[in-house]
Amino acid sequence: MTNTVPRRQLGASGVEVPRLALGSWHTYDRMDFEDAVEVVATAIDRGVNLFDVGVYGSPGQQPPAITDVLFSAIIRGAGVKREGWLLSEKLWMSGYDHGFRDQLSKALFRAGTDHADLAVLGDLHRDDLTMPEIVAAMQELIDAGLIRAWGVNNWSAANIDALIDFAQAEGMTAPAFAQLKYSVARRSIPDGEPFARLFARGFAFEASDVLEGGHLAGHRQVGREVGADPGGVRERLIGSLDEFARVAAELGTTPAQLAVAFSLTHPANAVTLFGATRLSQLESNIAALDLVESLGADAIRAAVAPFWADKDVVSPEGP
């Protein structure tokens, strides 16, 4: 049984991260405070000490989005010193204003700390910024000691290549990783050739949406907002849940644990991000590491191959 989650270097960043990390989107606002403290404290005790936090809302929104503020209280309640955990903060391209420093400072204030270890730039939905501007803005945060490394969320391989090329040419810090949707149903981008070329350069990725908002845990209906559905494959995914559960049972595991285990089989995946609102979910996801060890990556990938729903539907180049 895995007692302490192993660690990997995150691309060329020099930052070591655990193979599993906890997200905050629609998690802490659905939990009793005491339960959240227990989950976070147990996670850190087991080596899952990377927390993905973001301001998932805007001023005046009702009800207010406060999962990051709740996290600041939860981590204090867990009694863990700042050097004992890693923070990954989201930055939104819509909030770029001659840089990201003001946005990050506000996010850190809400999270109750003075620095993040990682920053992840959200989806690229604007065309008025150049790649050099973006790299320079992230370098400013690194030079100020506000972050140690950075990555992007669901960017195309071509845009990431452009970021890396400029950063290397100018002696600046290149993005080290991408946060990419990766599940048994949604594999086209991380498993495709464009990103394979990036991974060959030492780039890494962080798997997100590995449970498809809870659907791959067996839930046809989920009572919260879930991630976007590139390619419109979610209906097909939901239609395959009974068969997926049957395959998981044949392998001696649960659908949720098999879904997490699959994400861990990709050699370029440094860390898998998931949400947990119960201690049992945390423990089950940690045990997915044992499942990979006992069955082997090849056997797991072969078993879930029929559930690849976005094959030949989503461009492997990315958005």
Beta strands, then each sheet from edge to edge (+ up, - down):
strand 1: 7-9
strand 2: 16-18
strand 3: 20-23
strand 4: 50-53
strand 5: 86-91
strand 6: 118-121
strand 7: 149-153
strand 8: 177-181
strand 9: 204-208
strand 10: 269-274
sheet 1: 1+ 2-
sheet 2: 3+ 4+ 5+ 6+ 7+ 8+ 9+ 10+ 3+
end
